[in-house]
Amino acid sequence: MPVEINAQTQRCTLIEQDMRCEGAATDVRISTDDQLRMSIAELNGHRVPITEAEADALTVAGAVDDRHHVKASVSGSVI
């Protein structure tokens, strides 16, 4: 899991391979990466792909939610 959230302190840690970035949940921005077609958590310049469940948990902890829906632009697309 690339996200750890401390509910008591409202701080979180974003984890990707050998990188750990910690900060207040309110400093996290969640956005949509259109190329990857998934959510990204951004903290202190670090971007980590996350699941929708992790994105929802971060927003509950106070993260800024800038996600948008990705729409199919090609007929026959699975999305």
Phi and psi in degrees as GROMACS dihedral restraints (atoms count N, CA, C in turn):
[ dihedral_restraints ]
;  ai    aj    ak    al  type     phi  dphi    fc
    3     4     5     6     1   -80.3    20    10
    4     5     6     7     1     3.3    20    10
    6     7     8     9     1  -132.2    20    10
    7     8     9    10     1   131.7    20    10
    9    10    11    12     1  -120.5    20    10
   10    11    12    13     1   133.1    20    10
   12    13    14    15     1  -125.5    20    10
   13    14    15    16     1   128.1    20    10
   15    16    17    18     1   -97.8    20    10
   16    17    18    19     1   105.7    20    10
   18    19    20    21     1   -64.0    20    10
   19    20    21    22     1   -30.0    20    10
   21    22    23    24     1   -71.9    20    10
   22    23    24    25     1   -41.8    20    10
   24    25    26    27     1   -98.1    20    10
   25    26    27    28     1    -8.2    20    10
   27    28    29    30     1    58.3    20    10
   28    29    30    31     1    33.6    20    10
   30    31    32    33     1  -110.8    20    10
   31    32    33    34     1   154.0    20    10
   33    34    35    36     1  -138.7    20    10
   34    35    36    37     1   162.7    20    10
   36    37    38    39     1  -128.7    20    10
   37    38    39    40     1   127.4    20    10
   39    40    41    42     1   -97.0    20    10
   40    41    42    43     1   131.7    20    10
   42    43    44    45     1  -124.4    20    10
   43    44    45    46     1   130.4    20    10
   45    46    47    48     1  -147.7    20    10
   46    47    48    49     1   115.2    20    10
   48    49    50    51     1    49.2    20    10
   49    50    51    52     1  -109.1    20    10
   51    52    53    54     1  -102.7    20    10
   52    53    54    55     1    12.3    20    10
   54    55    56    57     1  -106.4    20    10
   55    56    57    58     1   133.7    20    10
   57    58    59    60     1  -129.6    20    10
   58    59    60    61     1   125.3    20    10
   60    61    62    63     1  -124.4    20    10
   61    62    63    64     1   120.0    20    10
   63    64    65    66     1  -113.7    20    10
   64    65    66    67     1   144.7    20    10
   66    67    68    69     1  -175.5    20    10
   67    68    69    70     1  -179.1    20    10
   69    70    71    72     1   -68.9    20    10
   70    71    72    73     1   141.8    20    10
   72    73    74    75     1   -59.6    20    10
   73    74    75    76     1   -32.2    20    10
   75    76    77    78     1   -68.0    20    10
   76    77    78    79     1   -15.2    20    10
   78    79    80    81     1   -89.8    20    10
   79    80    81    82     1    -4.7    20    10
   81    82    83    84     1   -87.0    20    10
   82    83    84    85     1   135.2    20    10
   84    85    86    87     1  -115.0    20    10
   85    86    87    88     1   126.9    20    10
   87    88    89    90     1  -103.9    20    10
   88    89    90    91     1   126.8    20    10
   90    91    92    93     1  -133.5    20    10
   91    92    93    94     1   176.1    20    10
   93    94    95    96     1  -107.3    20    10
   94    95    96    97     1   127.8    20    10
   96    97    98    99     1   -92.9    20    10
   97    98    99   100     1   107.8    20    10
   99   100   101   102     1   -63.6    20    10
  100   101   102   103     1   -33.7    20    10
  102   103   104   105     1   -68.5    20    10
  103   104   105   106     1   -44.9    20    10
  105   106   107   108     1   -79.9    20    10
  106   107   108   109     1   -20.2    20    10
  108   109   110   111     1    58.7    20    10
  109   110   111   112     1    44.8    20    10
  111   112   113   114     1  -153.3    20    10
  112   113   114   115     1   171.0    20    10
  114   115   116   117     1   -81.3    20    10
  115   116   117   118     1   150.8    20    10
  117   118   119   120     1  -128.5    20    10
  118   119   120   121     1   134.2    20    10
  120   121   122   123     1  -100.8    20    10
  121   122   123   124     1   132.4    20    10
  123   124   125   126     1  -120.2    20    10
  124   125   126   127     1   129.9    20    10
  126   127   128   129     1  -148.2    20    10
  127   128   129   130     1   124.7    20    10
  129   130   131   132     1    51.7    20    10
  130   131   132   133     1    40.0    20    10
  132   133   134   135     1    83.8    20    10
  133   134   135   136     1    -3.7    20    10
  135   136   137   138     1   -97.0    20    10
  136   137   138   139     1   136.3    20    10
  138   139   140   141     1  -117.3    20    10
  139   140   141   142     1   128.0    20    10
  141   142   143   144     1  -130.1    20    10
  142   143   144   145     1   125.8    20    10
  144   145   146   147     1   -66.6    20    10
  145   146   147   148     1   137.0    20    10
  147   148   149   150     1  -135.7    20    10
  148   149   150   151     1   162.4    20    10
  150   151   152   153     1   -80.0    20    10
  151   152   153   154     1   166.6    20    10
  153   154   155   156     1   -66.1    20    10
  154   155   156   157     1   -34.0    20    10
  156   157   158   159     1   -63.6    20    10
  157   158   159   160     1   -41.7    20    10
  159   160   161   162     1   -66.3    20    10
  160   161   162   163     1   -39.9    20    10
  162   163   164   165     1   -61.1    20    10
  163   164   165   166     1   -44.3    20    10
  165   166   167   168     1   -63.1    20    10
  166   167   168   169     1   -42.0    20    10
  168   169   170   171     1   -63.3    20    10
  169   170   171   172     1   -39.2    20    10
  171   172   173   174     1   -66.3    20    10
  172   173   174   175     1   -39.5    20    10
  174   175   176   177     1   -66.0    20    10
  175   176   177   178     1   -36.6    20    10
  177   178   179   180     1   -62.8    20    10
  178   179   180   181     1   -35.1    20    10
  180   181   182   183     1   -77.9    20    10
  181   182   183   184     1   -10.1    20    10
  183   184   185   186     1   120.5    20    10
  184   185   186   187     1     3.7    20    10
  186   187   188   189     1   -67.2    20    10
  187   188   189   190     1   153.3    20    10
  189   190   191   192     1   -80.1    20    10
  190   191   192   193     1   128.2    20    10
  192   193   194   195     1  -103.6    20    10
  193   194   195   196     1   103.7    20    10
  195   196   197   198     1  -110.8    20    10
  196   197   198   199     1    24.0    20    10
  198   199   200   201     1   -70.6    20    10
  199   200   201   202     1   156.0    20    10
  201   202   203   204     1  -140.3    20    10
  202   203   204   205     1   160.7    20    10
  204   205   206   207     1   -78.3    20    10
  205   206   207   208     1   139.2    20    10
  207   208   209   210     1   -93.9    20    10
  208   209   210   211     1   125.9    20    10
  210   211   212   213     1  -108.1    20    10
  211   212   213   214     1   147.7    20    10
  213   214   215   216     1   -67.5    20    10
  214   215   216   217     1   135.9    20    10
  216   217   218   219     1  -113.6    20    10
  217   218   219   220     1    -2.8    20    10
  219   220   221   222     1  -122.9    20    10
  220   221   222   223     1   132.2    20    10
  222   223   224   225     1   -63.4    20    10
  223   224   225   226     1   143.6    20    10
  225   226   227   228     1    87.2    20    10
  226   227   228   229     1    -0.7    20    10
  228   229   230   231     1   -66.1    20    10
  229   230   231   232     1   148.3    20    10
  231   232   233   234     1   -76.6    20    10
  232   233   234   235     1   -11.1    20    10
